[in-house]
Amino acid sequence: MSVLYPRLLPGETDRRFRMLAGASVGDHESMVADHSPRAVYAATGGRRVTRVELGRLRGALVHAAREQGFPSSPSSVQRALFDRTASQILHEESLMAPGEAAQRQVWAFIALVLLPDVCAWRWPAGTDGRFVADRFKGTDLTRHALARLWTRAHILHDPEADDPYHLLNVLGEADLDQVMARRAALACTPTLVRTIVREHRDDRAEDGIPSRTILRDSLMRLLRLTAFMDLDSATDAELGLLVRRARSEARTALDG
């Protein structure tokens, strides 16, 4: 059964985001709560998450953050490691169905009520003292501090593998963003995304062309195909052939 999460009302979302910006560095933990009187639930679709489950989810994510050096200033490698661990935790522990995870106000609750400190650690205020609203309020889930991680784990989840989350370790943040956010038409087909990541991992060609360059060129080629091909109906073998062909064409064009 899917688990339903609180949906923070828009006015309360704005108020708590203002609180976040007004709090001193290190004081965001005082904003933490496991409920809000200004939150509602979907009427149907599953059972409501319990406070115990929310506490467990928070504890796991706080632990993962501290392991990577937060709330101090961790390195880019530590930030990436936190993102990978947090992706798996969110997907495994939240028990959210995709429909629930698509609700912006669910992620506003998680970021501004349950985990404001962790989100502020991961995405601190800029030099002007301002936080980026998209990272907390859920206005753009592809940029939200935690929603993007759940989506990443959901799309790359490979239930047939010994480690269902092994694909999370293949691409770095910038390269994965090219697939998940900048190429939204591709991300709509999870099987295709998994195939792209697998083929990138398994490509052993040694021609001196950076793998990132091959990836980005091949993504543009695949994106053009979505205009007249239904990739959702393609088999795994067909998608594998399609992705390998796009990578081969990219390599030929770049090598010339």
Beta strands, then each sheet from edge to edge (+ up, - down):
strand 1: 3-4
strand 2: 7-8
strand 3: 39-40
strand 4: 47-48
sheet 1: 1+ 4+
sheet 2: 2+ 3-
end
